[in-house]
Amino acid sequence: MDYTNYSQPWEEKTQTQTRIPKKANSRFLFAHNPENWELKVFDTYTTGTDGKKKKEKIPLLLPVLSSVSETPGVNGTRAVGGRIDSSIMRTHMQDQGWTLLDPVKHDYMRVYPAHKGNYHTSKWIRLEKVGRRVIEHFDQDAFDQWRLSLMREGALNPPHPQIAALRLISMNRAMSRLERDQHIPEVANRLKSKQEELRLTKKAIKRVEDLGAGAYNVR
């Protein structure tokens, strides 16, 4: 049984009385620390002068998003008059350099009626009941496209040059440790993978250096 039709966007009134067989949980926020990025490669297609489509792979650094729970009694979050007040937590995180993404503005949260309340999850997770279990299916490609749209629309800034430089230093150090044992086939394979990752990461950083936020205009 697929529960997709029982979910509602955050702050919309639930239209169904059907409850999914999961315990209620706290609502959450997606947040980004400017030091946290991951490499993703996107396929794009361009039309040449001969009218033929050409496939190109474009490496980009996408933001790693943390899920921050708004649980009363945790990190300064309080329950006030039947509502959740996480202003203290939000202010503290913003002071530490985090960017908090509003679930209404960016439309990433889904709410399901559940046991003793509501179950909150992201819209890229599809819930399906199989026997006695509730299986979660995560749409990684759609999630990556959404993160790309955050960058394209300016919700988050591109990696700072200093952060990018530190990432390259860290990657080079990791490869140096592997090089000592590259005579071992398994280590040699890991080293080769790291070298390719470094090459693509350099391309992603160079793209941002050349195009700024326009580097993420990939569709």
Residue, then its C-alpha position, 0 to 999 in steps of 0.5 A: m500500500d502506497y501512502t503518498n496520497y495521505s501526505q500534506p505539505w507543511e502547515e496545510k490541514t490534513q484532509t484524511q483520517t487515515r493514519i499510517p502505522k508509524k509513531a509521531n515524530s517532531r517536525f524538522l528543518f533542513a540546514h546547511n553549514p557553508e563547509n559541507w559539500e558533496l560532489k555530484v555529476f550531472d548529464t546535460y545535452t547540447t545540440g551541435t552545429d550538425g543538429k546532433k545532441k551531445k552529452e556532457k557530464i558537469p561536476l558540481l558541488l552540492p550542499v550537504l543538508s542536515s535535518v534539524s529536529e524541532t523537539p521541545g526541550v532540545n537545544g532551546t526549543r520550547a512548546v508554548g501554548g500548543r505551538i513549537d518555538s525554536s527561535i533560540m535554536r535557530t538564532h544560535m545556528q545562524d550565529q554559527g554560520w548555518t543557513l536554515l531553509d524554511p519548509v513552506k518557502h522551499d516546500y520540502m516537508r510532508v506530514y502524515p497522520a500517524h500514531k499519537g500525532n503527525y509523522h514528518t518527513s521529506k517529500w522525496i521519501r515515499l512510504e509503502k506498507v509491505g506486510r507488517r513493515v513500512i518501507e521508505h523509498f528515497d528519490q535521490d535524483a529528485f532530491d539532487q535536482w532540488r538542491l541544484s535549484l536551491m543553488r540556481e535560485g540563490a537560496l544558498n551561496p556557492p562554496h567559498p574559495q577558502i572552503a574549496a581550497l581546504r577541501l582539495i588539501s584534505m583530498n590530497r592528504a587522503m590520497s597520500r595516505l593511500e599511495r603508501d599501500q598502492h601495491i595492494p590491489e584493493v588500495a590501488n582501486r580506492l586510490k584511482s577512485k579518489q584521483e578521479e574524484l579529485r579531478l572532478t572536484k577541481k573542475a567543479i571548483k573551477r566552474v564556480e570560479d569562472l561563472g559564480a552562481g551561474a555555474y549551477n545553471v544546469r538543466 
